[in-house]
Amino acid sequence: MIDIHSHVLPGVDDGAKNLAESINMLQQAANLGITKLYATPHAKKRIDWVQMNAVYLQTAAEARKCGIELMLGSELLYDLLLKLNGDELYHYCYKQTLTLLLEFHSQIVPPRWEYTLSALRDTGYRVIIAHPERYRFIQENIELVTTFRRYGAMLQLDAESLMGKPWDRTYRTARTILKQGFADFVSSDAHNADMYQQYALTYKKYSKYWPKERDVY
């Protein structure tokens, strides 16, 4: 299995607090059969990539002991995307690709998103929208997911969202996206080891609808 969205790197955001917690997360992921995992630290402001790569290399060595290939990307906030120049943007992609994991604010429709997605597509970038089910503007207008796809974007659901209560808007939106076949990825978005248990339960419940296994490219 491949997990394209996690916060497994220690001490860089609100995910793993230290290397011991990172190792615990990696062990839990390996127990579920995950063999390739992408660390996607939050990028709400510019990242110091020298420091981030040092943390990544240390964690990747521990991942190999668990039988996991750890790759590096980021979860790029739309606000920061608009501030980056072309030379900077490449560093925020999944490494060795031109694919971005893009996050929006939960309550605000991103300004000029149609232009931005078109410009990224036309310059060779591919966009994966992180957890669209959590955005209020999509919860209120589910048809936007098909519009995003028309602009070339892919969609990544959080496993946790699919295990909510029936009255929860995030749960209902995630379930609709998954069952209508619009989800390209279901990921852990793991911030701690327990979230991999949630991932396992989600897979068991929704295996019939689970998107076909794929990597970023």
C-alpha positions as CSV (number, residue, x, y, z in Angstrom):
1,M,0.0,0.0,0.0
2,I,1.0,3.6,-0.6
3,D,0.1,6.5,1.7
4,I,0.6,9.8,0.0
5,H,-0.2,12.1,3.0
6,S,1.3,11.9,6.5
7,H,2.9,14.1,9.1
8,V,5.5,11.5,10.2
9,L,8.6,13.8,10.3
10,P,9.5,14.6,13.9
11,G,9.2,18.2,15.3
12,V,8.5,20.0,12.0
13,D,4.7,20.6,12.4
14,D,1.7,19.3,14.4
15,G,2.5,15.7,13.6
16,A,5.1,13.5,15.2
17,K,6.6,15.3,18.2
18,N,9.9,13.4,18.2
19,L,11.8,10.6,16.5
20,A,10.4,8.0,18.8
21,E,6.9,8.9,17.8
22,S,7.9,8.9,14.2
23,I,9.2,5.3,14.5
24,N,6.0,4.2,16.2
25,M,4.0,5.7,13.3
26,L,6.2,3.9,10.8
27,Q,5.9,0.6,12.6
28,Q,2.1,0.9,12.7
29,A,2.1,1.8,9.0
30,A,4.3,-1.2,8.2
31,N,1.9,-3.5,10.2
32,L,-0.9,-2.4,7.8
33,G,1.1,-3.3,4.7
34,I,2.2,0.2,3.8
35,T,5.5,-0.1,1.9
36,K,5.8,3.5,0.5
37,L,4.9,6.5,2.6
38,Y,5.1,10.2,1.8
39,A,6.0,12.7,4.5
40,T,4.0,15.9,3.7
41,P,4.8,18.5,6.3
42,H,2.6,21.6,6.4
43,A,3.9,24.4,4.2
44,K,2.1,27.5,5.6
45,K,5.2,29.6,5.3
46,R,8.4,29.0,3.3
47,I,10.3,25.9,4.4
48,D,14.0,25.8,5.2
49,W,14.7,22.8,2.9
50,V,18.2,22.3,4.2
51,Q,16.8,21.7,7.7
52,M,13.8,19.7,6.4
53,N,16.0,17.4,4.3
54,A,18.2,16.6,7.4
55,V,15.1,15.6,9.3
56,Y,13.8,13.6,6.4
57,L,17.0,11.7,5.9
58,Q,17.2,10.7,9.5
59,T,13.5,9.5,9.4
60,A,14.0,7.7,6.1
61,A,16.7,5.6,7.6
62,E,14.4,4.5,10.4
63,A,11.6,3.9,7.8
64,R,13.9,1.5,5.9
65,K,14.3,-0.6,9.0
66,C,10.5,-1.0,9.0
67,G,10.5,-2.0,5.3
68,I,9.0,1.4,4.2
69,E,10.4,3.7,1.5
70,L,9.9,7.2,2.9
71,M,9.5,10.0,0.3
72,L,9.3,13.7,0.9
73,G,6.7,16.2,-0.2
74,S,4.7,19.0,1.5
75,E,1.2,20.0,2.1
76,L,1.2,23.4,0.5
77,L,-1.2,26.0,1.7
78,Y,-2.8,27.9,-1.2
79,D,-1.8,31.3,0.3
80,L,1.9,30.3,0.2
81,L,1.5,28.9,-3.3
82,L,0.5,32.4,-4.6
83,K,3.7,33.8,-3.1
84,L,6.2,31.3,-4.6
85,N,8.1,32.0,-7.7
86,G,8.7,29.3,-10.3
87,D,12.1,28.4,-9.0
88,E,10.7,27.9,-5.5
89,L,7.6,25.9,-6.4
90,Y,9.4,22.8,-7.5
91,H,10.8,22.2,-4.0
92,Y,7.3,22.0,-2.6
93,C,6.3,19.1,-5.0
94,Y,6.5,15.5,-4.1
95,K,10.2,14.9,-4.8
96,Q,11.2,13.8,-8.3
97,T,7.8,14.8,-9.6
98,L,5.9,18.0,-10.6
99,T,2.9,17.0,-8.4
100,L,1.7,19.3,-5.6
101,L,-0.5,18.4,-2.6
102,L,-2.5,21.6,-2.2
103,E,-4.4,22.6,0.9
104,F,-7.1,25.3,1.1
105,H,-8.5,27.2,4.1
106,S,-11.5,25.3,5.5
107,Q,-14.0,28.2,5.4
108,I,-12.8,30.4,2.5
109,V,-13.2,29.8,-1.3
110,P,-9.7,30.2,-2.6
111,P,-9.4,33.4,-4.8
112,R,-8.9,32.9,-8.5
113,W,-8.5,29.2,-8.1
114,E,-9.6,28.5,-11.7
115,Y,-6.8,30.7,-13.0
116,T,-4.3,29.1,-10.6
117,L,-5.1,25.5,-11.4
118,S,-5.1,26.3,-15.2
119,A,-1.7,28.0,-14.9
120,L,-0.2,25.1,-13.0
121,R,-1.6,22.6,-15.5
122,D,-0.3,24.6,-18.4
123,T,3.2,24.8,-17.0
124,G,3.3,21.0,-16.4
125,Y,2.4,20.8,-12.7
126,R,-0.2,18.3,-11.4
127,V,-2.3,19.2,-8.4
128,I,-3.8,16.9,-5.7
129,I,-6.3,18.7,-3.5
130,A,-5.9,17.6,0.1
131,H,-9.0,16.5,2.0
132,P,-11.7,18.4,-0.1
133,E,-14.3,16.9,2.2
134,R,-13.2,19.2,5.0
135,Y,-13.8,22.5,3.1
136,R,-17.1,24.2,3.9
137,F,-17.4,25.6,0.3
138,I,-17.3,22.0,-1.0
139,Q,-19.7,20.7,1.7
140,E,-22.1,23.4,0.5
141,N,-21.6,22.7,-3.2
142,I,-20.5,19.2,-3.8
143,E,-20.5,19.8,-7.6
144,L,-17.3,21.7,-7.2
145,V,-15.4,18.4,-7.0
146,T,-16.2,17.7,-10.6
147,T,-15.2,21.3,-11.5
148,F,-11.8,20.7,-9.8
149,R,-11.4,17.6,-11.8
150,R,-12.2,19.4,-15.1
151,Y,-9.3,21.7,-14.3
152,G,-7.0,18.6,-14.0
153,A,-6.9,18.3,-10.2
154,M,-7.0,15.0,-8.4
155,L,-8.7,14.5,-5.0
156,Q,-7.3,13.0,-1.8
157,L,-9.6,12.0,1.0
158,D,-8.6,11.5,4.7
159,A,-9.5,8.1,6.0
160,E,-10.6,9.6,9.3
161,S,-13.3,11.6,7.5
162,L,-15.0,8.5,6.4
163,M,-15.5,7.2,9.9
164,G,-17.5,10.2,11.2
165,K,-21.1,10.4,12.5
166,P,-23.9,10.3,10.0
167,W,-24.9,13.9,10.8
168,D,-21.3,15.2,10.3
169,R,-20.9,17.3,7.1
170,T,-17.3,16.2,6.6
171,Y,-18.3,12.5,6.8
172,R,-21.2,12.9,4.4
173,T,-19.1,14.8,1.9
174,A,-16.3,12.3,2.0
175,R,-18.7,9.4,1.6
176,T,-20.3,11.0,-1.4
177,I,-17.0,11.8,-3.1
178,L,-15.8,8.2,-2.5
179,K,-18.9,6.4,-3.6
180,Q,-19.3,8.5,-6.7
181,G,-15.8,7.5,-7.7
182,F,-14.2,10.9,-7.6
183,A,-11.5,10.1,-5.0
184,D,-8.1,9.4,-6.5
185,F,-6.5,8.7,-3.1
186,V,-7.5,7.8,0.4
187,S,-4.7,8.6,2.8
188,S,-4.0,8.5,6.5
189,D,-3.1,12.2,7.0
190,A,-1.6,10.6,10.1
191,H,-0.4,12.9,12.8
192,N,0.1,10.1,15.3
193,A,0.3,6.3,15.4
194,D,-3.3,5.8,16.4
195,M,-4.4,7.3,13.0
196,Y,-3.0,4.2,11.3
197,Q,-5.5,2.1,13.2
198,Q,-8.2,4.4,11.9
199,Y,-6.8,3.9,8.4
200,A,-7.1,0.2,8.7
201,L,-10.7,0.3,9.9
202,T,-11.6,2.7,7.1
203,Y,-10.1,0.4,4.5
204,K,-12.0,-2.6,5.9
205,K,-15.3,-0.7,5.8
206,Y,-14.8,0.8,2.4
207,S,-12.6,-1.6,0.5
208,K,-15.4,-2.0,-2.2
209,Y,-15.0,1.7,-3.1
210,W,-11.3,2.2,-2.4
211,P,-9.6,3.9,-5.4
212,K,-7.2,1.8,-7.4
213,E,-3.7,1.8,-5.9
214,R,-1.5,4.4,-7.5
215,D,1.6,6.5,-6.8
216,V,2.2,10.2,-7.4
217,Y,4.0,11.0,-10.6
